[in-house]
Amino acid sequence: MNRLQELRGTQAPDQERARRGILRSMLIWTPAFALLTVGAVYMMVDALGGNGGAWFGFSLFALIGLLSGFSALSAFRDWFSEPIETTGQVARKWRKFDLLIFFRAHYVLVARRVFRVPRLMFDEMPDRGGWVYINHYPHTNALISWRPLGEEERPRTEEEAERAEADAERSRDIEEAWEERRRERDREAVQGRERVDLPTFGDGRDD
């Protein structure tokens, strides 16, 4: 399979891959949340026992534990959820080093949702401003499939909607003006016929 075929294949639905990603998130974040919670409780007990420096450790464990708990909860919710659809413009594309997977990850921001996508999919997706359709899970944003949107498919922007509404209003005004003009011509025609005195002819006899 050449690179072009691989790129085209990134648009094919892959719910199994998304489910594996959700399961992996549960297996990573649930134990992390449990360990961090235990660490936070230990630090809090130590701090209450008189060790003032333990408050810093408690804050750190609690903050990271809160984030990991949110990630674990999102994964659990998606495991029992149905996929949803998102349509929007690509607002941003970026890469960054991910400490959990120890290599550079690829991210896309669409309709205020951040999606982590494979490299080939990242390369194929349009740049900023391009319109895309994405099928994904609602809480982790685990992506199932995507495709670019054509001009006829993409929703209108607010500016385009306002311009279309103004054009429609202008068309209505023109139609109303023409209709009013037609009614005026009809009234003038009726009045003109009423002013015409039609001659009457009686029975004429020659004397």
C-alpha positions in Angstrom: 0.0 0.0 0.0 1.5 3.3 -1.0 1.3 6.5 1.0 -1.6 8.0 -1.0 -3.7 4.8 -0.3 -2.8 5.0 3.4 -3.9 8.7 3.5 -7.2 7.8 1.8 -7.7 5.0 4.3 -7.7 7.4 7.3 -11.2 8.6 6.4 -12.6 5.1 6.7 -14.7 4.5 9.9 -12.8 2.7 12.6 -14.9 2.4 15.7 -12.8 -0.5 17.0 -9.7 1.7 17.1 -11.7 4.4 19.0 -13.0 1.8 21.5 -9.4 0.5 22.1 -8.3 4.1 22.8 -11.1 4.5 25.3 -10.2 1.2 27.0 -6.6 2.3 27.1 -7.6 5.5 28.8 -9.6 3.7 31.4 -6.6 1.3 32.2 -4.2 4.3 32.4 -6.2 6.9 34.3 -8.2 4.8 36.7 -5.2 3.3 38.6 -3.4 6.7 38.3 -6.4 8.4 40.0 -6.5 5.8 42.8 -2.7 6.1 43.5 -2.8 9.9 43.4 -5.8 10.0 45.7 -4.0 7.7 48.2 -0.9 10.0 47.9 -3.0 13.1 48.5 -4.6 11.6 51.6 -1.3 10.6 53.0 0.1 14.1 52.4 -2.9 15.7 54.0 -2.6 13.5 57.1 1.1 14.4 57.3 0.4 18.1 56.9 -2.2 18.0 59.6 0.3 16.2 61.8 2.5 19.3 61.8 4.6 18.9 58.6 3.8 22.2 56.9 5.9 21.3 53.8 3.5 18.4 53.1 0.8 20.8 52.0 2.7 21.4 48.7 2.8 17.6 48.1 -0.9 17.4 48.9 -1.8 20.2 46.5 0.3 18.6 43.7 -1.2 15.1 44.2 -4.7 16.5 44.5 -4.4 18.6 41.3 -3.0 15.8 39.2 -5.4 13.3 40.8 -8.3 15.6 39.9 -7.2 15.7 36.2 -6.6 12.0 36.0 -10.0 11.3 37.7 -11.7 13.5 35.1 -10.0 11.6 32.3 -11.0 8.3 33.8 -14.6 9.4 34.2 -14.7 10.6 30.6 -13.4 7.3 29.4 -16.0 5.3 31.5 -18.8 7.5 30.2 -17.8 7.1 26.6 -17.6 3.3 27.0 -21.4 3.4 27.5 -22.1 6.3 25.1 -23.1 6.5 21.5 -20.9 8.4 19.0 -21.9 12.0 18.0 -21.1 14.1 15.0 -19.3 17.4 14.8 -19.1 19.7 11.8 -16.9 22.8 11.8 -13.8 24.6 10.6 -10.3 23.5 11.6 -9.3 26.2 14.0 -5.8 24.9 14.8 -3.4 22.0 14.1 -0.4 21.4 16.3 2.1 18.7 17.5 3.5 18.3 20.9 5.5 15.7 22.9 3.2 13.5 25.0 4.8 12.2 28.2 2.4 9.3 28.5 3.1 7.8 25.1 6.7 9.1 24.8 6.5 10.5 21.3 5.1 13.5 19.5 1.3 13.5 19.3 -0.9 15.3 16.8 -3.9 17.5 17.7 -6.7 19.2 15.8 -9.1 21.8 17.2 -12.5 21.8 15.6 -15.7 23.5 17.0 -13.9 24.0 20.3 -13.1 20.3 20.6 -9.6 19.0 20.7 -9.0 15.7 18.9 -5.8 13.7 19.1 -5.3 12.1 15.7 -2.8 9.7 14.1 0.0 11.3 12.0 -1.4 10.2 8.6 -4.8 11.6 9.5 -3.2 14.8 10.7 -1.3 15.2 7.4 -4.5 14.6 5.4 -6.7 16.9 7.3 -7.1 20.4 5.8 -5.2 23.4 7.3 -6.8 26.1 9.4 -10.1 27.3 7.9 -10.9 24.0 6.2 -14.3 22.4 6.9 -14.6 18.9 8.2 -17.1 16.4 9.4 -16.0 14.3 12.4 -17.7 11.3 14.0 -16.5 10.7 17.5 -17.3 9.9 21.1 -18.6 12.8 23.2 -16.4 12.9 26.3 -12.9 11.8 25.3 -13.3 13.0 21.7 -12.1 9.6 20.5 -12.3 9.9 16.7 -14.1 7.2 14.7 -14.1 8.8 11.2 -13.8 12.1 9.4 -14.1 13.6 6.0 -13.6 17.0 4.4 -16.7 19.0 3.5 -17.3 20.5 0.1 -18.6 24.0 -0.6 -22.2 22.8 -1.0 -22.1 20.8 2.3 -20.5 23.2 4.7 -22.8 25.4 6.9 -22.8 29.1 6.3 -20.8 31.3 8.5 -22.5 34.1 10.5 -21.3 36.7 8.0 -22.6 34.6 5.1 -25.9 34.0 6.8 -26.3 37.8 7.4 -25.5 38.5 3.8 -28.0 35.9 2.6 -30.7 37.3 4.9 -30.0 40.8 3.6 -30.2 39.6 0.0 -33.5 37.8 0.7 -34.9 40.9 2.3 -33.8 43.0 -0.7 -35.5 40.5 -3.0 -38.7 40.7 -1.0 -38.6 44.5 -1.2 -38.2 44.4 -4.9 -41.0 41.9 -5.3 -43.3 44.0 -3.1 -42.4 47.1 -5.1 -43.2 45.4 -8.4 -46.5 44.0 -7.0 -47.5 47.5 -5.8 -46.6 48.9 -9.2 -48.7 46.2 -10.9 -51.7 47.0 -8.7 -51.4 50.7 -9.5 -51.4 49.9 -13.2 -54.5 47.8 -12.8 -56.3 50.6 -10.9 -55.3 53.1 -13.5 -56.6 50.8 -16.2 -59.9 50.4 -14.4 -60.3 54.1 -13.8 -59.5 54.8 -17.5 -62.2 52.4 -18.6 -64.7 54.1 -16.3 -63.9 57.5 -17.7 -64.7 56.4 -21.3 -68.3 57.3 -22.3 -69.5 54.6 -24.6 -71.9 56.0 -27.2 -75.5 54.7 -27.1 -77.5 54.1 -30.3 -81.3 54.3 -30.3 -83.6 53.0 -33.0 -83.3 55.7 -35.8 -86.2 56.2 -38.2 -86.3 58.2 -41.3 -89.2 60.6 -41.5 
